[in-house]
Amino acid sequence: MYKQLAKYYQRGFTLIELMVVIVILAVLLSLAIVSLKPNQAAELRQQSIAFKGALIAMCDKSAFDQHIYALIPGEQNISMQKLVKGVWQETSLGLIEKSALQWNKAIKVSWELDKELAKSNGLEEAGWMCWPSGEVNAGKISFKLNELTNTLQWNEILNFSLE
């Protein structure tokens, strides 16, 4: 009788057992991927921080170089110009990578600008300007992703508030 039972004794796993394990691993892996993906609030916060960093870096550069700088928002990104001998020239932020100045494509960006101030200073497109004294024109920019919105505001001495 023992020999008959030994004949049916299996070594290893059945196909059904292996399929159940693979399905369980697939579910766990998909949950891990979803939990590691940044959520919408984090993406908005990251975009706000990148913009704030660019604005601060521009004002620091303005004070260091003793030139007026302007941060100009566009549909795809933000650019920077400086006033040299009465002429606005495209420039960069140096250490900040160009990709840091790109808008996140999933986020809708809107801003409020004083167009008259830009025109009075000879700037073709409206933007936020920093003077060598460290002053900047106050501003407001909003980042919206689905139902979530982050609004970043600042005053003339770069005191920020986030709504």
C-alpha positions, 0 to 999 in steps of 0.5 A: 500500500505504501508503494501505491501512495508513493506512486502518486506522491508529487514533487514540486508545485501544481500549475494552479498553485503557481498561477495563484502565486503569480496573480498574488505577486502581480497584485502586490506589484501593481499596488507598490507601483501605485503607492510609489507614484507621486500623488497630485498634491506632491506634484503641485507642491514640487512645481510650486517649489521649482518656481519659487526657487527660480524666482529666488535665484533670479533675485539673488543673481540680480543683486549679485550682477547689479542688473535688472532681471525679469522672469517671464512665464509662457505656456510651456516654460518660464524664461529669464531676461536681464537688462544690459545697457538698456537692452533686454537679453535672454539669459539663464539661471546658471546652476538651475537646469533648463528642465527645472524651468519647464512647466509640468505638462499635466499641471495648468498654470495661470498667473497675474502680471502687471503689464504696464510695469513691464511696458514702462521698463521696456520689457516686450512680454510681461514678467516679474522683475527683480532689481539689484536692491533686492526688490521684486514686483509682487506676484501671484501664480496658480498651479492646478491639477484636476481639482487641486490648486496651489496658489503661490503669492509673494510681496516686494521683499519675497515673503511667500504665502501658499494657498 
